[in-house]
Amino acid sequence: MSRKSFVLYTEWEDAFDGQPNDIAGELIKAIFDYVRTEEMPQTDNTVVNAMFSIFKPAIDRNIGKYDAAIKQRKEAALKSAESRKHQANDRKRTSTTVCDRMRP
């Protein structure tokens, strides 16, 4: 599933600041790739692999929370639509028209 957003924590800033720009750049690209594809990034850089493994559990946890929220909202929407459909059908069955009232 391609996502439009994800959570990037400000507490991770120190981990990025402590690395040279080329490693930090490769790491952020690996994070974006993982969020987009949910596949482990392919890199030969052991520092990037080690740092990514620190961030991965939080990313996975947030993806799981988001997916669960989407599922819950979808189920609630279906339930609400079904309820509205039944209410509309009930109103049609119990409603009367002017012609019905005029009959003796």
VEXDORO-41933 format. One record per atom (N, C-alpha, C): residue number from 0; residue in three letters; atom name; y, z, x. Coordinates in steps of 0.05 Angstrom, whole numbers. Last residue first. Layout:
% VEXDORO-41933
+-----+---------+-------+--------+--------+--------+
| num | residuo | atomo |     c2 |     c3 |     c1 |
+-----+---------+-------+--------+--------+--------+
| NUM |     ALA |    CA |      Y |      Z |      X |
...
+-----+---------+-------+--------+--------+--------+
***
This chain:
% VEXDORO-41933
+-----+---------+-------+--------+--------+--------+
| num | residuo | atomo |     c2 |     c3 |     c1 |
+-----+---------+-------+--------+--------+--------+
| 103 |     PRO |     N |    119 |     65 |  -1238 |
| 103 |     PRO |    CA |    114 |     90 |  -1255 |
| 103 |     PRO |     C |     89 |    104 |  -1247 |
| 102 |     ARG |     N |    157 |     46 |  -1181 |
| 102 |     ARG |    CA |    133 |     42 |  -1198 |
| 102 |     ARG |     C |    127 |     68 |  -1214 |
| 101 |     MET |     N |    197 |     61 |  -1147 |
| 101 |     MET |    CA |    205 |     51 |  -1173 |
| 101 |     MET |     C |    181 |     47 |  -1192 |
| 100 |     ARG |     N |    173 |     75 |  -1100 |
| 100 |     ARG |    CA |    186 |     96 |  -1116 |
| 100 |     ARG |     C |    192 |     86 |  -1144 |
|  99 |     ASP |     N |    158 |     25 |  -1080 |
|  99 |     ASP |    CA |    137 |     45 |  -1085 |
|  99 |     ASP |     C |    149 |     67 |  -1104 |
|  98 |     CYS |     N |    208 |      2 |  -1071 |
|  98 |     CYS |    CA |    190 |    -10 |  -1091 |
|  98 |     CYS |     C |    169 |     11 |  -1099 |
|  97 |     VAL |     N |    226 |     32 |  -1028 |
|  97 |     VAL |    CA |    240 |     34 |  -1054 |
|  97 |     VAL |     C |    222 |     24 |  -1076 |
|  96 |     THR |     N |    168 |     58 |   -994 |
|  96 |     THR |    CA |    190 |     40 |   -997 |
|  96 |     THR |     C |    204 |     44 |  -1024 |
|  95 |     THR |     N |    144 |    109 |   -951 |
|  95 |     THR |    CA |    145 |     96 |   -977 |
|  95 |     THR |     C |    169 |     77 |   -978 |
|  94 |     SER |     N |     98 |    128 |   -899 |
|  94 |     SER |    CA |    125 |    120 |   -908 |
|  94 |     SER |     C |    123 |    107 |   -936 |
|  93 |     THR |     N |     49 |    138 |   -879 |
|  93 |     THR |    CA |     60 |    158 |   -898 |
|  93 |     THR |     C |     87 |    150 |   -909 |
|  92 |     ARG |     N |     37 |     96 |   -844 |
|  92 |     ARG |    CA |     18 |    103 |   -866 |
|  92 |     ARG |     C |     31 |    121 |   -887 |
|  91 |     LYS |     N |     80 |     97 |   -809 |
|  91 |     LYS |    CA |     76 |     73 |   -825 |
|  91 |     LYS |     C |     58 |     80 |   -849 |
|  90 |     ARG |     N |     73 |    146 |   -784 |
|  90 |     ARG |    CA |     97 |    142 |   -800 |
|  90 |     ARG |     C |     93 |    118 |   -819 |
|  89 |     ASP |     N |     26 |    136 |   -756 |
|  89 |     ASP |    CA |     26 |    156 |   -777 |
|  89 |     ASP |     C |     50 |    153 |   -795 |
|  88 |     ASN |     N |     44 |     98 |   -719 |
|  88 |     ASN |    CA |     24 |     90 |   -739 |
|  88 |     ASN |     C |     23 |    110 |   -762 |
|  87 |     ALA |     N |     79 |    130 |   -690 |
|  87 |     ALA |    CA |     89 |    106 |   -704 |
|  87 |     ALA |     C |     70 |     98 |   -726 |
|  86 |     GLN |     N |     43 |    166 |   -668 |
|  86 |     GLN |    CA |     64 |    175 |   -686 |
|  86 |     GLN |     C |     75 |    153 |   -702 |
|  85 |     HIS |     N |     12 |    132 |   -636 |
|  85 |     HIS |    CA |      0 |    146 |   -658 |
|  85 |     HIS |     C |     21 |    156 |   -678 |
|  84 |     LYS |     N |     52 |    116 |   -599 |
|  84 |     LYS |    CA |     38 |     96 |   -615 |
|  84 |     LYS |     C |     25 |    109 |   -639 |
|  83 |     ARG |     N |     65 |    164 |   -575 |
|  83 |     ARG |    CA |     86 |    150 |   -591 |
|  83 |     ARG |     C |     73 |    129 |   -609 |
|  82 |     SER |     N |     16 |    174 |   -549 |
|  82 |     SER |    CA |     26 |    193 |   -569 |
|  82 |     SER |     C |     46 |    179 |   -587 |
|  81 |     GLU |     N |     15 |    131 |   -513 |
|  81 |     GLU |    CA |     -6 |    134 |   -533 |
|  81 |     GLU |     C |      3 |    152 |   -556 |
|  80 |     ALA |     N |     59 |    145 |   -482 |
|  80 |     ALA |    CA |     59 |    120 |   -496 |
|  80 |     ALA |     C |     38 |    120 |   -519 |
|  79 |     SER |     N |     42 |    193 |   -460 |
|  79 |     SER |    CA |     65 |    193 |   -477 |
|  79 |     SER |     C |     66 |    167 |   -494 |
|  78 |     LYS |     N |     -2 |    176 |   -429 |
|  78 |     LYS |    CA |     -6 |    195 |   -451 |
|  78 |     LYS |     C |     17 |    195 |   -470 |
|  77 |     LEU |     N |     25 |    142 |   -393 |
|  77 |     LEU |    CA |      5 |    131 |   -411 |
|  77 |     LEU |     C |      0 |    150 |   -435 |
|  76 |     ALA |     N |     57 |    181 |   -368 |
|  76 |     ALA |    CA |     70 |    158 |   -382 |
|  76 |     ALA |     C |     50 |    146 |   -402 |
|  75 |     ALA |     N |     19 |    213 |   -344 |
|  75 |     ALA |    CA |     37 |    225 |   -364 |
|  75 |     ALA |     C |     50 |    202 |   -380 |
|  74 |     GLU |     N |     -3 |    177 |   -307 |
|  74 |     GLU |    CA |    -20 |    188 |   -329 |
|  74 |     GLU |     C |     -3 |    200 |   -351 |
|  73 |     LYS |     N |     42 |    168 |   -275 |
|  73 |     LYS |    CA |     29 |    146 |   -289 |
|  73 |     LYS |     C |     12 |    156 |   -312 |
|  72 |     ARG |     N |     50 |    219 |   -254 |
|  72 |     ARG |    CA |     71 |    207 |   -271 |
|  72 |     ARG |     C |     59 |    184 |   -287 |
|  71 |     GLN |     N |      3 |    225 |   -224 |
|  71 |     GLN |    CA |      9 |    244 |   -246 |
|  71 |     GLN |     C |     30 |    232 |   -265 |
|  70 |     LYS |     N |      8 |    184 |   -187 |
|  70 |     LYS |    CA |    -14 |    184 |   -205 |
|  70 |     LYS |     C |     -8 |    202 |   -229 |
|  69 |     ILE |     N |     55 |    201 |   -160 |
|  69 |     ILE |    CA |     55 |    176 |   -174 |
|  69 |     ILE |     C |     32 |    175 |   -194 |
|  68 |     ALA |     N |     35 |    249 |   -139 |
|  68 |     ALA |    CA |     58 |    250 |   -158 |
|  68 |     ALA |     C |     59 |    224 |   -173 |
|  67 |     ALA |     N |     -4 |    230 |   -104 |
|  67 |     ALA |    CA |    -12 |    247 |   -126 |
|  67 |     ALA |     C |     10 |    248 |   -147 |
|  66 |     ASP |     N |     28 |    201 |    -68 |
|  66 |     ASP |    CA |      8 |    187 |    -84 |
|  66 |     ASP |     C |     -1 |    204 |   -108 |
|  65 |     TYR |     N |     57 |    244 |    -46 |
|  65 |     TYR |    CA |     71 |    222 |    -60 |
|  65 |     TYR |     C |     52 |    208 |    -78 |
|  64 |     LYS |     N |     17 |    274 |    -21 |
|  64 |     LYS |    CA |     34 |    286 |    -42 |
|  64 |     LYS |     C |     47 |    265 |    -59 |
|  63 |     GLY |     N |     -1 |    236 |     16 |
|  63 |     GLY |    CA |    -19 |    247 |     -5 |
|  63 |     GLY |     C |     -4 |    259 |    -28 |
|  62 |     ILE |     N |     44 |    230 |     48 |
|  62 |     ILE |    CA |     33 |    206 |     33 |
|  62 |     ILE |     C |     15 |    216 |     11 |
|  61 |     ASN |     N |     46 |    282 |     68 |
|  61 |     ASN |    CA |     68 |    272 |     51 |
|  61 |     ASN |     C |     59 |    247 |     35 |
|  60 |     ARG |     N |     -1 |    283 |     99 |
|  60 |     ARG |    CA |      4 |    303 |     77 |
|  60 |     ARG |     C |     25 |    293 |     58 |
|  59 |     ASP |     N |      9 |    242 |    136 |
|  59 |     ASP |    CA |    -14 |    240 |    117 |
|  59 |     ASP |     C |    -10 |    259 |     93 |
|  58 |     ILE |     N |     52 |    265 |    164 |
|  58 |     ILE |    CA |     55 |    239 |    150 |
|  58 |     ILE |     C |     34 |    236 |    129 |
|  57 |     ALA |     N |     27 |    311 |    185 |
|  57 |     ALA |    CA |     50 |    314 |    166 |
|  57 |     ALA |     C |     54 |    288 |    151 |
|  56 |     PRO |     N |    -13 |    287 |    218 |
|  56 |     PRO |    CA |    -20 |    304 |    196 |
|  56 |     PRO |     C |      3 |    308 |    175 |
|  55 |     LYS |     N |     20 |    254 |    256 |
|  55 |     LYS |    CA |      2 |    243 |    236 |
|  55 |     LYS |     C |     -5 |    262 |    213 |
|  54 |     PHE |     N |     47 |    281 |    297 |
|  54 |     PHE |    CA |     61 |    274 |    272 |
|  54 |     PHE |     C |     43 |    265 |    249 |
|  53 |     ILE |     N |      8 |    286 |    337 |
|  53 |     ILE |    CA |     22 |    310 |    327 |
|  53 |     ILE |     C |     36 |    304 |    300 |
|  52 |     SER |     N |     -7 |    234 |    347 |
|  52 |     SER |    CA |    -27 |    252 |    335 |
|  52 |     SER |     C |    -15 |    278 |    326 |
|  51 |     PHE |     N |     38 |    215 |    373 |
|  51 |     PHE |    CA |     32 |    206 |    345 |
|  51 |     PHE |     C |     13 |    225 |    332 |
|  50 |     MET |     N |     32 |    239 |    422 |
|  50 |     MET |    CA |     54 |    248 |    405 |
|  50 |     MET |     C |     49 |    239 |    376 |
|  49 |     ALA |     N |    -13 |    211 |    441 |
|  49 |     ALA |    CA |    -14 |    240 |    439 |
|  49 |     ALA |     C |      8 |    250 |    420 |
|  48 |     ASN |     N |      5 |    157 |    440 |
|  48 |     ASN |    CA |    -19 |    166 |    424 |
|  48 |     ASN |     C |    -19 |    196 |    420 |
|  47 |     VAL |     N |     47 |    161 |    476 |
|  47 |     VAL |    CA |     52 |    153 |    448 |
|  47 |     VAL |     C |     29 |    162 |    431 |
|  46 |     VAL |     N |     18 |    174 |    522 |
|  46 |     VAL |    CA |     39 |    192 |    512 |
|  46 |     VAL |     C |     45 |    187 |    483 |
|  45 |     THR |     N |    -15 |    130 |    530 |
|  45 |     THR |    CA |    -27 |    156 |    523 |
|  45 |     THR |     C |     -7 |    176 |    512 |
|  44 |     ASN |     N |    -11 |     66 |    509 |
|  44 |     ASN |    CA |      6 |     87 |    521 |
|  44 |     ASN |     C |     -5 |    115 |    511 |
|  43 |     ASP |     N |    -35 |     26 |    484 |
|  43 |     ASP |    CA |    -49 |     36 |    508 |
|  43 |     ASP |     C |    -34 |     59 |    521 |
|  42 |     THR |     N |    -41 |     23 |    413 |
|  42 |     THR |    CA |    -24 |     24 |    437 |
|  42 |     THR |     C |    -41 |     35 |    460 |
|  41 |     GLN |     N |    -43 |     13 |    349 |
|  41 |     GLN |    CA |    -57 |      3 |    372 |
|  41 |     GLN |     C |    -38 |      3 |    396 |
|  40 |     PRO |     N |    -42 |     64 |    298 |
|  40 |     PRO |    CA |    -28 |     45 |    316 |
|  40 |     PRO |     C |    -45 |     38 |    340 |
|  39 |     MET |     N |    -87 |     65 |    243 |
|  39 |     MET |    CA |    -78 |     77 |    269 |
|  39 |     MET |     C |    -65 |     56 |    286 |
|  38 |     GLU |     N |    -60 |     47 |    180 |
|  38 |     GLU |    CA |    -80 |     42 |    202 |
|  38 |     GLU |     C |    -69 |     54 |    227 |
|  37 |     GLU |     N |    -24 |     45 |    140 |
|  37 |     GLU |    CA |    -43 |     68 |    141 |
|  37 |     GLU |     C |    -66 |     63 |    160 |
|  36 |     THR |     N |     19 |      9 |    139 |
|  36 |     THR |    CA |     -9 |     -1 |    137 |
|  36 |     THR |     C |    -30 |     21 |    134 |
|  35 |     ARG |     N |     67 |     40 |    138 |
|  35 |     ARG |    CA |     65 |     14 |    123 |
|  35 |     ARG |     C |     36 |      6 |    119 |
|  34 |     VAL |     N |     56 |     83 |    171 |
|  34 |     VAL |    CA |     64 |     88 |    143 |
|  34 |     VAL |     C |     61 |     62 |    126 |
|  33 |     TYR |     N |     44 |     56 |    219 |
|  33 |     TYR |    CA |     24 |     72 |    206 |
|  33 |     TYR |     C |     31 |     77 |    176 |
|  32 |     ASP |     N |     93 |     31 |    231 |
|  32 |     ASP |    CA |     69 |     15 |    226 |
|  32 |     ASP |     C |     48 |     31 |    211 |
|  31 |     PHE |     N |    125 |     77 |    239 |
|  31 |     PHE |    CA |    131 |     58 |    217 |
|  31 |     PHE |     C |    107 |     40 |    211 |
|  30 |     ILE |     N |     99 |     98 |    284 |
|  30 |     ILE |    CA |    101 |    114 |    259 |
|  30 |     ILE |     C |    106 |     95 |    235 |
|  29 |     ALA |     N |    107 |     58 |    321 |
|  29 |     ALA |    CA |     79 |     65 |    314 |
|  29 |     ALA |     C |     79 |     80 |    287 |
|  28 |     LYS |     N |    162 |     61 |    325 |
|  28 |     LYS |    CA |    150 |     36 |    315 |
|  28 |     LYS |     C |    121 |     41 |    306 |
|  27 |     ILE |     N |    166 |    110 |    349 |
|  27 |     ILE |    CA |    177 |    106 |    322 |
|  27 |     ILE |     C |    166 |     81 |    309 |
|  26 |     LEU |     N |    140 |     99 |    399 |
|  26 |     LEU |    CA |    130 |    119 |    380 |
|  26 |     LEU |     C |    141 |    115 |    352 |
|  25 |     GLU |     N |    173 |     61 |    422 |
|  25 |     GLU |    CA |    145 |     54 |    416 |
|  25 |     GLU |     C |    133 |     73 |    396 |
|  24 |     GLY |     N |    219 |     93 |    428 |
|  24 |     GLY |    CA |    220 |     68 |    412 |
|  24 |     GLY |     C |    192 |     60 |    404 |
|  23 |     ALA |     N |    201 |    132 |    463 |
|  23 |     ALA |    CA |    211 |    140 |    437 |
|  23 |     ALA |     C |    211 |    116 |    418 |
|  22 |     ILE |     N |    191 |     99 |    508 |
|  22 |     ILE |    CA |    169 |    114 |    495 |
|  22 |     ILE |     C |    177 |    122 |    467 |
|  21 |     ASP |     N |    242 |     80 |    519 |
|  21 |     ASP |    CA |    220 |     61 |    514 |
|  21 |     ASP |     C |    197 |     74 |    500 |
|  20 |     ASN |     N |    273 |    126 |    527 |
|  20 |     ASN |    CA |    278 |    109 |    504 |
|  20 |     ASN |     C |    255 |     90 |    498 |
|  19 |     PRO |     N |    234 |    184 |    546 |
|  19 |     PRO |    CA |    251 |    160 |    552 |
|  19 |     PRO |     C |    253 |    142 |    528 |
|  18 |     GLN |     N |    235 |    245 |    507 |
|  18 |     GLN |    CA |    221 |    221 |    518 |
|  18 |     GLN |     C |    241 |    200 |    526 |
|  17 |     GLY |     N |    261 |    284 |    481 |
|  17 |     GLY |    CA |    249 |    291 |    506 |
|  17 |     GLY |     C |    234 |    268 |    519 |
|  16 |     ASP |     N |    277 |    263 |    432 |
|  16 |     ASP |    CA |    297 |    266 |    453 |
|  16 |     ASP |     C |    285 |    272 |    480 |
|  15 |     PHE |     N |    228 |    267 |    404 |
|  15 |     PHE |    CA |    239 |    241 |    411 |
|  15 |     PHE |     C |    259 |    243 |    434 |
|  14 |     ALA |     N |    224 |    322 |    399 |
|  14 |     ALA |    CA |    202 |    307 |    411 |
|  14 |     ALA |     C |    211 |    280 |    419 |
|  13 |     ASP |     N |    272 |    335 |    372 |
|  13 |     ASP |    CA |    268 |    344 |    400 |
|  13 |     ASP |     C |    245 |    329 |    414 |
|  12 |     GLU |     N |    263 |    312 |    321 |
|  12 |     GLU |    CA |    283 |    301 |    339 |
|  12 |     GLU |     C |    279 |    309 |    368 |
|  11 |     TRP |     N |    231 |    338 |    286 |
|  11 |     TRP |    CA |    218 |    320 |    305 |
|  11 |     TRP |     C |    237 |    308 |    325 |
|  10 |     GLU |     N |    264 |    363 |    251 |
|  10 |     GLU |    CA |    251 |    380 |    272 |
|  10 |     GLU |     C |    236 |    363 |    293 |
|   9 |     THR |     N |    275 |    326 |    213 |
|   9 |     THR |    CA |    295 |    330 |    235 |
|   9 |     THR |     C |    283 |    347 |    257 |
|   8 |     TYR |     N |    222 |    283 |    192 |
|   8 |     TYR |    CA |    234 |    310 |    194 |
|   8 |     TYR |     C |    253 |    312 |    218 |
|   7 |     LEU |     N |    217 |    234 |    148 |
|   7 |     LEU |    CA |    219 |    238 |    177 |
|   7 |     LEU |     C |    235 |    264 |    181 |
|   6 |     VAL |     N |    180 |    209 |     95 |
|   6 |     VAL |    CA |    195 |    232 |    105 |
|   6 |     VAL |     C |    194 |    232 |    135 |
|   5 |     PHE |     N |    192 |    141 |     72 |
|   5 |     PHE |    CA |    174 |    163 |     80 |
|   5 |     PHE |     C |    192 |    185 |     91 |
|   4 |     SER |     N |    193 |     81 |     32 |
|   4 |     SER |    CA |    205 |    103 |     46 |
|   4 |     SER |     C |    184 |    123 |     54 |
|   3 |     LYS |     N |    164 |     40 |     11 |
|   3 |     LYS |    CA |    192 |     35 |     16 |
|   3 |     LYS |     C |    206 |     57 |     32 |
|   2 |     ARG |     N |     98 |     19 |     30 |
|   2 |     ARG |    CA |    117 |     39 |     21 |
|   2 |     ARG |     C |    146 |     31 |     28 |
|   1 |     SER |     N |     43 |    -17 |     12 |
|   1 |     SER |    CA |     68 |    -18 |     27 |
|   1 |     SER |     C |     88 |      1 |     15 |
|   0 |     MET |     N |    -23 |      0 |     17 |
|   0 |     MET |    CA |      0 |      0 |      0 |
|   0 |     MET |     C |     25 |      0 |     18 |
+-----+---------+-------+--------+--------+--------+
***
